[in-house]
Amino acid sequence: SKLIHWYKFDTGLTTATVSGTDGLITQWADQKGSNNLEPEVTNDGTKMPILHTDNSVRFSGSADVLVFGSALTLGKFAIYGRFRTDGFNDRFLQQSDGSEFIKFQTTTEFRIKPDPRHDMAISGDANLANDTKFTAGFERNEDGDVYASANSLASTTSANTAISNTVDVQEVSPANAGAFDVFEFIICNDGLSAGERTLLNAYLDTI
């Protein structure tokens, strides 16, 4: 009942051939709501993510972007997904000007920035590594507590920002020069219960 947007693995993806390059993403359809993701342009392959051979959506350069049809304003939320990166330092969701973001900073730190920015320590036991799939999540509940998780392990640090101070994001845009693969992600309008979190992580781990 908390689910508002669902970008499902190998589902709702439309591709095109641009200047001889096949498999460029022109839409990733929302399987829950109507907030589809689309590139800023459809005639320039250097600014469009591509459908990778394993059916993930690959962002392979700093210009690759998928934009939400309607920008997100997040008070209470839970955002979970399945990902892979070749070097971390990837912004997953952000404002187009980079002023607010949700980011996989390193294998031991995730970040979320409305204002102020919160840095959340990820345990080494999560076994994050380059070129390796991982499940990750970010949550903020009704009292404003913010935390992240990786491979089912919650961050060892958390923070508090009043939910009136929303996290506002417009696009999926890693904003670095490496490869960043998104297999699936979901957005909820509230934090999760322990049971919901366990079930969701178990589901994502199978992708």
Secondary structure, 3 states (H helix, E strand, C coil): CCEEEEECCCCCEEEEEECCEEEEEEEECCCCCCCCEECCCCCCHHHCCEECCCCCEEECCCCCCEEEEEEEEECCEEEEEEEEECCCCEEEEECCCCCCEEEEEECCEEEEECCCCEEEECCHHHCCCCCCCEEEEEEECCCCEEEEEECCEECCCCEECCCCCCEEEEEECCCCCCCEEEEEEEEECCCCCHHHHHHHHHHHHCC
